[in-house]
Amino acid sequence: MKYTIALSFILFSLMFISCKETKKTIKVSSNQFYSGEYEIKSLNGNELSRTLSFTIETSENKISGKTNCNNYFGTYTVSNANELKIGPLSATEMYCEEKVMKAERELFKAYNDSKTFSFDGKMLTLFNEDEALLIRAYKISK
């Protein structure tokens, strides 16, 4: 009788622990799918002639990147599956030629105006509150 009770307790404990671990694994893996480095292909609907990239670290809700002039970094939050809030962003304060600075300001405004996103496994697209395309970026690494 003692062995049956002890065995039942051990089996119940193992079942409880294994279910808890399964939930953790599912939560982590579903949150990690868009982590990685991205190359921006278009900004506000215009194809880019320069290479701009950024990195998303979903484990820490961080975004960082480099324009053709300054480095930037900040945080973001995702809610309701595809709602997005980026920022505030911080950046180094180097001054570059005006067309580079203009593109940088446009990028930071697009990040600030981003409200929703879509991700198909390779392409991340950010939209404003009117669902206008702001940034289209392709994933280039994990």
Secondary structure, 3 states (H helix, E strand, C coil): CHHHHHHHHHHHHHHHHHHHHHHHHHHHHHHCCCCEEEEEEEECCEEEEEEEEEEEECCCCEEEEECCCCEEEEEEEEECCCEEEEEEEEECCCCCCHHHHHHHHHHHHHHHHCCEEEECCCEEEEECCCCCEEEEEEEEEC
